[in-house]
C-alpha cells in the first residue's frame, strides 16, 4: 500500500528531521517527520495518517489502478464538463506596435465580419447552450476592444440565449489594457464581463520599448492608470513578457502597482512569461532572448526569481497543480476572426493546424495535434505527469515546425520544483508559479 507515484518529497530546511510531500495531482503539501515517513513507506501508517494522505492524494491503495486512472483522466474530464469556453478573435488590428508581437506576421485591420459573428452565436447557442452548458467567451485579438460593437453584439445575443436556455453566459478579455477604462468596464459588466488579462512589461522603460502605441508613444502610464481605476470593479490577471536580458527589472512593475494604490488581494495571480518567437515560423536556438526550450537555465532562474519577488510584495502567483492542455479538452475552442477553428490561440499562425470552421464543424485532429502523446510508459510512470501531460505542443512547432513528440518538462521540474514548493511554504498566503507553457 504505497504512496502515490504522482508525488515528490524534499527535505524541509525549516524543520530538521522532516520532509515535505507534494502531490502533483492535487497540488497539496504536507510536512511529515522522517521517522513517520519511514513507517509509512514500510506500510505502517496510522489510521489518521492514511486518511490524511488519501485526502491529499498522496496515498493509493493500488498503484496499477491509480496509473490507469491517470491515463483515463482526460476522457473523464471531458465527460464531466458542463462549461464551454471559446477564445474568440474579434480583430487582428491593434493600437500598439509591439516588436515581439506573437501575431506580428499576420496582424492587420482584419475584423470579424457580421456574418461570422452571427454564425458564432448560432453555433454556440445550438451546440452548447442548447445542450445545457454554461458559456464563457474570451475575447482576443489583436486588441479586442477595438472591435467593441461586435463584442457587445455577440455578448448581448449569447446572454439572452443563455437566459432563455437556463444556463449562464460570461465574458473575459485578453487586452493590452490601453482602452480598459472605468466607464468601459461599467458598460460591459451588465453584459457579463468578469475578468481581463492585462500586460505590463516590467519597468516603464522596458514596457514602453516593448509595447509602444502605433504612434511610438509609450503606453505604460495609460495602462497603469486603467489598472488602478478598474481593479476593484473587475478581476484582473496581470503579467508581463520578459527576455533573459531584462527579467530582473520586472519587479519595478510590482512596486509601481503598490505605489499607485493597487490592492494585491483584489488581483488574480500575477503570471510572467518569456517572450516567444513569432507564430507561424520555426526559430533557431538563438532566438534573441526568447524562449526556445522549457528547461533553459536562464528560464528556470527567471521563473524562480520573479516568483520570489512577486510573493515578497504580497501578490499571488499560480500554484503548480494538475494542468491538462486545452488541446485535449473538448470544451475548449478558438474561433478565428474568419470563422476557422483552432484548439489553441498559439496555433493561429499555422493554418494547417486548423481543426475546422464554424460552418462545417470540427474535424478529426487526433493525429495532427498528437492527442494522448503523453500516454507512454515513461510519462505515465513520471511523478511530474499531472503537471505537464507531455508539455506544450507549441515549442516543438517553434523548434521544428511539427508536433513530433512530447516537450518533456522533467529537467525544469528537477531543477525548480523543490524551490517552488519551499517558496510556497514560506509564503503560505500566496500560491506558487507554473512553468511557462
C-alpha positions as CSV (number, residue, x, y, z in Angstrom):
1,X,0.0,0.0,0.0
2,X,2.5,2.7,-1.2
3,X,2.5,6.4,-1.5
4,X,1.2,7.7,-4.8
5,X,3.6,7.6,-7.7
6,X,2.5,11.1,-8.5
7,X,4.2,12.9,-5.6
8,X,7.7,14.2,-4.8
9,X,9.3,14.8,-1.4
10,X,12.0,17.1,-0.3
11,X,13.9,17.8,3.0
12,X,12.4,20.6,4.9
13,X,15.2,23.1,5.8
14,X,12.9,24.9,8.2
15,X,12.1,21.8,10.2
16,X,15.1,19.5,10.5
17,X,14.2,15.8,10.6
18,X,11.1,16.4,8.4
19,X,10.1,16.1,4.8
20,X,7.7,18.0,2.6
21,X,5.5,15.7,0.5
22,X,3.9,17.4,-2.5
23,X,1.1,15.8,-4.6
24,X,1.5,16.7,-8.3
25,X,-2.2,15.6,-8.8
26,X,-3.8,17.8,-6.1
27,X,-1.1,20.4,-5.5
28,X,-1.2,19.7,-1.8
29,X,1.8,19.8,0.6
30,X,2.2,18.1,3.9
31,X,5.1,18.1,6.4
32,X,5.9,14.7,8.0
33,X,8.8,13.6,10.2
34,X,11.4,11.3,8.7
35,X,10.5,8.8,11.4
36,X,6.8,8.6,10.5
37,X,7.7,8.7,6.7
38,X,9.9,5.6,7.2
39,X,7.0,3.8,8.9
40,X,4.6,4.8,6.1
41,X,7.0,3.6,3.5
42,X,7.2,0.3,5.4
43,X,3.4,0.0,5.1
44,X,2.6,1.0,8.6
45,X,0.7,4.3,8.5
46,X,-1.7,5.1,11.4
47,X,-5.4,5.4,10.5
48,X,-5.2,9.2,10.8
49,X,-2.1,9.4,8.6
50,X,-3.7,7.2,5.9
51,X,-6.9,9.2,5.9
52,X,-4.9,12.5,5.6
53,X,-2.6,11.2,2.8
54,X,-5.6,9.8,0.9
55,X,-7.5,13.1,1.1
56,X,-4.4,14.9,-0.2
57,X,-4.0,12.4,-3.0
58,X,-0.6,11.3,-1.6
59,X,-1.7,7.7,-0.9
60,X,-3.1,5.0,-3.2
61,X,-4.3,1.5,-2.3
62,X,-3.5,0.2,-5.8
63,X,-0.7,1.7,-7.9
64,X,-1.9,0.0,-11.1
65,X,-5.4,1.4,-10.6
66,X,-4.0,4.8,-10.0
67,X,-1.9,4.7,-13.1
68,X,-4.8,3.5,-15.2
69,X,-6.9,6.3,-13.8
70,X,-4.3,8.9,-14.8
71,X,-4.3,7.5,-18.3
72,X,-8.1,7.9,-18.4
73,X,-8.3,11.3,-16.7
74,X,-8.7,13.4,-19.9
75,X,-11.7,11.3,-21.1
76,X,-13.3,11.5,-17.6
77,X,-12.7,15.3,-17.5
78,X,-14.3,15.7,-20.9
79,X,-17.3,13.6,-19.9
80,X,-17.9,15.6,-16.8
81,X,-17.7,19.0,-18.4
82,X,-20.7,21.3,-18.3
83,X,-18.9,24.5,-19.3
84,X,-17.8,25.6,-22.8
85,X,-15.0,28.2,-23.2
86,X,-14.2,29.8,-26.5
87,X,-11.4,32.2,-27.3
88,X,-12.8,34.5,-30.0
89,X,-10.5,36.6,-32.2
90,X,-12.6,39.7,-32.9
91,X,-9.9,41.5,-34.9
92,X,-6.3,41.3,-35.8
93,X,-5.9,45.1,-35.5
94,X,-4.1,46.7,-32.6
95,X,-3.4,50.1,-31.4
96,X,0.1,49.0,-30.1
97,X,3.1,48.2,-32.2
98,X,5.0,45.6,-30.1
99,X,8.1,44.5,-31.9
100,X,7.8,41.0,-30.4
101,X,4.1,40.6,-31.2
102,X,3.4,36.8,-31.4
103,X,0.8,37.5,-34.2
104,X,3.0,40.1,-35.9
105,X,3.3,38.3,-39.2
106,X,-0.4,38.3,-39.8
107,X,-1.7,41.2,-37.8
108,X,-3.7,44.0,-39.6
109,X,-7.1,45.6,-40.0
110,X,-8.9,42.3,-40.3
111,X,-12.1,42.4,-38.2
112,X,-14.6,39.6,-37.7
113,X,-17.4,40.2,-40.2
114,X,-21.1,40.4,-39.1
115,X,-22.0,37.2,-40.8
116,X,-19.2,35.3,-39.0
117,X,-20.3,36.8,-35.7
118,X,-23.9,35.7,-36.3
119,X,-22.8,32.2,-37.2
120,X,-20.7,32.1,-34.0
121,X,-23.8,33.0,-31.9
122,X,-25.9,30.4,-33.8
123,X,-23.4,27.6,-33.3
124,X,-22.7,28.3,-29.6
125,X,-26.4,28.6,-28.9
126,X,-27.2,25.3,-30.7
127,X,-24.3,23.2,-29.7
128,X,-23.5,24.5,-26.2
129,X,-26.4,26.4,-24.6
130,X,-28.8,24.1,-26.3
131,X,-27.2,21.2,-24.5
132,X,-27.3,22.8,-21.1
133,X,-23.8,24.1,-20.9
134,X,-22.7,27.4,-19.4
135,X,-20.6,29.5,-21.8
136,X,-17.6,31.8,-21.4
137,X,-16.2,33.8,-24.3
138,X,-12.7,35.1,-24.0
139,X,-12.4,38.0,-26.5
140,X,-8.9,38.1,-28.0
141,X,-7.0,39.9,-30.8
142,X,-5.2,42.0,-31.9
143,X,-6.9,44.2,-29.4
144,X,-10.5,43.1,-28.9
145,X,-11.7,46.4,-27.6
146,X,-11.0,47.9,-31.0
147,X,-14.0,45.9,-32.1
148,X,-16.3,46.9,-29.3
149,X,-19.6,47.0,-31.3
150,X,-19.0,43.4,-32.4
151,X,-18.1,42.4,-28.8
152,X,-21.2,43.9,-27.4
153,X,-23.5,42.3,-30.1
154,X,-22.1,38.8,-29.5
155,X,-22.3,39.1,-25.8
156,X,-25.8,40.5,-25.8
157,X,-27.1,37.7,-28.1
158,X,-25.4,34.9,-26.1
159,X,-26.5,36.4,-22.8
160,X,-30.1,36.4,-24.0
161,X,-29.7,32.8,-25.3
162,X,-28.3,31.6,-22.1
163,X,-31.1,33.2,-20.0
164,X,-33.7,31.5,-22.3
165,X,-31.9,28.2,-22.1
166,X,-31.4,28.2,-18.3
167,X,-27.6,28.4,-18.4
168,X,-25.1,31.2,-17.8
169,X,-23.0,33.4,-20.0
170,X,-19.9,35.3,-19.1
171,X,-17.0,37.0,-20.9
172,X,-13.4,37.8,-20.3
173,X,-10.9,39.9,-22.2
174,X,-7.3,39.4,-23.3
175,X,-6.5,43.1,-23.7
176,X,-3.4,45.3,-23.8
177,X,-5.3,47.5,-21.2
178,X,-5.0,50.8,-23.0
179,X,-8.7,51.0,-23.6
180,X,-9.8,49.4,-20.4
181,X,-11.2,52.5,-18.7
182,X,-13.6,52.6,-15.8
183,X,-16.6,53.8,-17.9
184,X,-16.0,51.0,-20.4
185,X,-15.8,48.3,-17.7
186,X,-19.0,49.7,-16.1
187,X,-20.6,49.4,-19.6
188,X,-19.5,45.8,-20.1
189,X,-20.3,44.4,-16.6
190,X,-24.0,44.1,-17.3
191,X,-23.1,42.1,-20.5
192,X,-21.2,39.5,-18.5
193,X,-17.7,40.9,-18.1
194,X,-16.0,39.0,-15.3
195,X,-12.2,39.4,-15.8
196,X,-9.5,40.8,-18.0
197,X,-5.9,39.7,-18.7
198,X,-3.6,42.8,-19.0
199,X,0.1,43.0,-19.8
200,X,2.7,45.3,-18.2
201,X,6.2,44.5,-19.3
202,X,8.3,45.4,-16.2
203,X,9.7,48.8,-15.7
204,X,8.4,51.8,-17.7
205,X,11.4,52.0,-20.0
206,X,11.2,48.3,-20.9
207,X,7.5,48.4,-21.3
208,X,7.5,51.5,-23.5
209,X,10.1,50.0,-25.7
210,X,8.4,46.6,-26.0
211,X,4.8,47.8,-26.1
212,X,4.6,51.3,-27.6
213,X,1.5,52.8,-29.2
214,X,1.4,52.7,-33.0
215,X,2.4,56.4,-32.9
216,X,5.6,55.4,-31.0
217,X,4.4,56.9,-27.7
218,X,4.8,54.8,-24.6
219,X,1.8,53.0,-23.1
220,X,2.9,52.2,-19.6
221,X,1.3,55.2,-17.9
222,X,-2.0,54.7,-19.6
223,X,-2.2,51.0,-18.7
224,X,-1.2,51.6,-15.1
225,X,-3.8,54.3,-14.6
226,X,-6.5,52.0,-16.1
227,X,-5.4,49.1,-13.8
228,X,-5.7,51.4,-10.8
229,X,-9.1,52.6,-11.9
230,X,-10.8,49.3,-12.6
231,X,-9.1,46.7,-10.4
232,X,-11.8,46.9,-7.8
233,X,-14.6,46.5,-10.3
234,X,-13.4,43.6,-12.4
235,X,-11.0,40.7,-11.8
236,X,-7.6,41.5,-13.4
237,X,-4.9,39.0,-14.2
238,X,-1.7,40.9,-14.7
239,X,1.5,39.7,-16.3
240,X,4.5,40.7,-18.4
241,X,6.7,39.2,-21.1
242,X,10.3,39.0,-20.3
243,X,13.6,38.0,-22.0
244,X,16.7,36.6,-20.5
245,X,18.2,40.1,-20.6
246,X,15.6,42.1,-18.8
247,X,13.6,39.9,-16.3
248,X,15.4,41.2,-13.3
249,X,13.9,44.7,-13.8
250,X,10.3,43.4,-13.9
251,X,9.7,43.8,-10.1
252,X,9.6,47.6,-10.8
253,X,6.1,47.0,-12.2
254,X,5.0,45.4,-8.9
255,X,6.4,48.4,-7.0
256,X,4.6,50.8,-9.2
257,X,1.3,48.9,-8.7
258,X,1.7,49.1,-4.9
259,X,2.7,52.8,-5.0
260,X,-0.3,53.6,-7.1
261,X,-2.7,52.0,-4.6
262,X,-3.4,48.7,-6.2
263,X,-4.5,46.1,-3.6
264,X,-2.8,42.7,-4.3
265,X,-5.7,40.9,-2.7
266,X,-8.0,42.2,-5.5
267,X,-5.9,40.7,-8.3
268,X,-5.7,37.3,-9.8
269,X,-2.3,35.6,-9.6
270,X,0.5,37.5,-11.5
271,X,1.8,35.5,-14.4
272,X,5.1,36.5,-16.0
273,X,6.0,34.6,-19.2
274,X,9.0,34.5,-21.5
275,X,8.7,36.1,-24.9
276,X,8.2,33.5,-27.7
277,X,9.3,33.6,-31.3
278,X,6.6,34.8,-33.7
279,X,3.8,32.4,-34.5
280,X,3.8,30.5,-37.8
281,X,7.6,30.1,-38.2
282,X,10.3,28.0,-36.8
283,X,13.1,29.6,-34.8
284,X,16.7,28.9,-34.4
285,X,18.2,28.2,-31.0
286,X,19.5,31.8,-30.8
287,X,16.0,33.3,-30.7
288,X,17.0,36.8,-29.5
289,X,16.4,36.2,-25.8
290,X,13.1,34.4,-26.4
291,X,12.0,31.1,-25.1
292,X,13.3,28.1,-27.1
293,X,13.1,25.2,-24.7
294,X,11.3,24.9,-21.4
295,X,14.4,23.8,-19.5
296,X,16.9,26.6,-20.4
297,X,18.9,27.6,-17.3
298,X,18.0,31.3,-17.7
299,X,14.3,30.5,-17.8
300,X,14.5,28.5,-14.6
301,X,16.4,31.3,-13.0
302,X,13.9,33.9,-14.2
303,X,10.9,31.9,-13.1
304,X,12.2,31.4,-9.6
305,X,13.4,35.0,-9.2
306,X,10.2,36.6,-10.5
307,X,8.1,34.3,-8.3
308,X,10.0,35.2,-5.2
309,X,9.9,38.9,-5.9
310,X,6.2,38.7,-6.6
311,X,5.4,36.8,-3.4
312,X,7.6,39.0,-1.3
313,X,5.4,42.0,-2.3
314,X,2.2,40.3,-1.3
315,X,0.9,39.4,-4.8
316,X,-0.3,35.9,-5.6
317,X,1.2,33.6,-8.3
318,X,-0.2,30.5,-9.8
319,X,0.1,27.2,-7.9
320,X,1.6,24.2,-9.5
321,X,-1.1,21.6,-10.0
322,X,-2.8,19.4,-12.5
323,X,-2.9,21.2,-15.9
324,X,-4.4,19.4,-18.8
325,X,-3.6,21.2,-22.1
326,X,-6.7,22.9,-23.7
327,X,-5.9,20.9,-26.9
328,X,-7.0,17.8,-25.1
329,X,-10.2,19.4,-23.7
330,X,-13.3,19.1,-25.8
331,X,-15.0,22.1,-24.2
332,X,-12.1,24.5,-25.2
333,X,-12.0,26.1,-28.7
334,X,-10.5,29.0,-30.5
335,X,-12.6,30.8,-33.1
336,X,-10.5,32.9,-35.5
337,X,-12.0,36.2,-36.9
338,X,-12.8,34.4,-40.2
339,X,-14.6,31.5,-38.6
340,X,-11.8,29.0,-38.8
341,X,-11.4,26.9,-35.6
342,X,-8.2,26.0,-33.7
343,X,-7.5,24.2,-30.4
344,X,-5.0,26.8,-29.1
345,X,-4.6,30.5,-29.8
346,X,-0.9,29.9,-30.2
347,X,-1.7,27.9,-33.4
348,X,-3.3,30.8,-35.3
349,X,-0.1,31.2,-37.4
350,X,-0.3,27.7,-38.7
351,X,-3.3,27.2,-41.0
352,X,-2.5,23.5,-41.2
353,X,-3.4,23.2,-37.6
354,X,-7.0,24.5,-38.1
355,X,-9.5,21.8,-36.9
356,X,-12.5,23.1,-38.9
357,X,-14.8,26.0,-39.4
358,X,-17.9,27.4,-37.8
359,X,-19.8,26.5,-41.0
360,X,-18.5,22.9,-41.4
361,X,-17.8,21.9,-37.8
362,X,-14.8,20.3,-36.2
363,X,-12.9,17.5,-37.9
364,X,-10.6,14.8,-36.5
365,X,-7.5,16.3,-35.1
366,X,-6.2,13.4,-33.1
367,X,-3.2,12.8,-35.4
368,X,-2.4,16.4,-36.3
369,X,-2.4,17.5,-32.7
370,X,-0.9,14.3,-31.3
371,X,-3.7,13.7,-28.7
372,X,-2.6,11.3,-26.0
373,X,1.0,11.7,-26.9
374,X,1.8,11.5,-23.2
375,X,0.3,8.1,-22.8
376,X,3.7,6.4,-22.8
377,X,5.3,4.2,-20.2
378,X,7.8,6.9,-19.4
379,X,5.2,9.6,-19.0
380,X,2.7,7.5,-17.1
381,X,5.4,6.5,-14.6
382,X,6.7,10.0,-14.2
383,X,5.8,11.9,-10.9
384,X,5.5,15.1,-12.9
385,X,2.9,13.9,-15.4
386,X,-0.1,15.7,-13.8
387,X,1.9,19.0,-14.0
388,X,2.6,18.8,-17.7
389,X,0.8,16.0,-19.6
390,X,3.7,15.9,-22.1
391,X,4.4,19.6,-22.1
392,X,3.4,22.3,-24.6
393,X,2.8,21.4,-28.2
394,X,3.8,24.9,-29.3
395,X,7.5,24.5,-28.5
396,X,8.1,21.6,-31.0
397,X,6.2,23.7,-33.6
398,X,8.5,26.6,-33.0
399,X,11.6,24.5,-33.0
400,X,10.9,22.1,-35.8
401,X,7.6,23.1,-37.4
402,X,5.8,19.9,-36.3
403,X,4.3,18.4,-33.2
404,X,6.6,15.4,-33.3
405,X,7.0,14.4,-29.7
406,X,6.5,15.4,-26.1
407,X,8.0,18.6,-24.7
408,X,9.4,16.9,-21.6
409,X,9.3,19.2,-18.6
410,X,11.3,16.8,-16.3
411,X,14.5,18.9,-16.4
412,X,12.6,22.0,-15.4
413,X,10.9,20.3,-12.5
414,X,14.0,18.6,-11.4
415,X,15.8,21.9,-11.2
416,X,12.9,24.2,-10.0
417,X,10.1,22.3,-8.2
418,X,11.8,21.9,-4.9
419,X,12.5,25.6,-4.7
420,X,8.9,26.4,-5.8
421,X,7.4,24.2,-3.1
422,X,9.7,25.8,-0.4
423,X,8.7,29.3,-1.6
424,X,5.1,28.4,-1.3
425,X,5.6,27.1,2.2
426,X,7.4,30.3,3.2
427,X,4.7,32.5,1.7
428,X,1.6,30.5,2.7
429,X,-1.0,33.1,1.7
430,X,0.2,33.1,-1.9
431,X,0.1,30.2,-4.4
432,X,3.1,29.0,-6.4
433,X,4.1,29.6,-10.1
434,X,3.6,27.3,-13.0
435,X,6.4,26.7,-15.5
436,X,5.8,28.6,-18.8
437,X,3.6,26.7,-21.3
